[in-house]
Amino acid sequence: MQGYLWFAGKRLLQLLAVIFFGVSAMFFITYLSPIDPVEQVLGRLSSRSNLSPAAIASTREALQAMFGTDQPLHIQYFNYWMRMVRGDLGASLMAFPTPAMELVMRSLPWTLGLMLTSTMITFVIGNIMGGLAGYFQNNRFFKAFGIVAMGLQPIPYYIVAFIILIIFGFIWPVLPISGGFAMEVRPGWTLTFFLSVLQHSILPALALVLVGLGGWFIGMRALVSNIVTEDYVTYAELAGVKRSTIVGSYVMRNALVPQVTALAMVIGGVFSGTIITEQVFNYPGLGSLLVDAVNYGDYSTVMAVCTVSITAVATAIFIVDLLYPILDPRVRAE
């Protein structure tokens, strides 16, 4: 137990380091961006009303003070970390004076739900089917499943999403193709709202699942195909051990360890896929919020979305790392 706690402590320090360097890189990249939030706001104000030069100058000073751009870079960097610790990253320009972090917190559950659901469904189905295909190599059903899964894998997310949208939205309109819930449903902790959210999330999740199945299937099938030739598997078969026990305890468990490592590596990629999928299905997640903020030049919201995304992805990888020694007792925690 002490060794595992030491292992968890080291991973926690790595998590904090990843968040620190990731957020720092995001801050400086955003700072070097040619988009000036102050000039963006002034441009919109000038297009809507005739402002005198004095009014423009005073407005510019007020906006620079609000965004902190009137201070040296190192002061802005330090202040950003202080605001981030307090959860205050400034007001959103798109929904002024609503705090940018409040907009992010409203959108975060949608993206997390879509990302976690699609990732776990893909991981479980892909590994089970790949493991069975690797063990029962002459089974026609698993061969056919593998052909379909591998055929869908190279197709980009948005192509699969558009095909699903056309099929289930126009050719066979049985599912909603836009939004996070029905317009006539009032958000709240009710069964009606939950069912509406579930119904609207089916198509976006389906697009992510179909594209992601092939990778897990191929990886698991290759691992199992090598493991079934090991002596301990052959001995178990000759000893009359049930096939279900061999597949579950001898083969799948050993093959699952590298797949868990791969799971931590693809989490960030899944998040980028949800951004595209949310745009196709007009899903109210972080991806849609980020695109709207970039188009609007909303400096505060862009930084809030990126900060929360970096933290969420790093934390998910941290959780997977903690599960690794539990799944594989051979891994030393020291």
Buried (B, 14 or more C-beta within 10 A) or exposed (E): EEEEEEBBEEBEEBBEEBBEEBBEEBBEEBBEEEEBBBEBBBEEBEEEEEBEEEEEEEBBEEBBEBBBBBBEEEEBBEEBEEBBEEEBBBBBBBBEEBBBBBBBEBBBBBBBBBBEBBBEBBBEBBBBBBBBBBBBEEEEEBEEBBEEBBEBBEBEBBBBBBBBBEBBBEEEEEBBBEBBBBEEBEEEEEEEBEEBBEBBBBBBBBBBBBBBBBBBBBBBBBBBBEBBEEEEBEEBEEEEBEEEEBBEEBBBBBBBBBBBEBBBEBBBEBBEBBBBBBBBBEBBBBBBBBBBBBEBBBBBBBBBBBBBBBBBBBBBBBEBBBEBBEEBEEEEBE
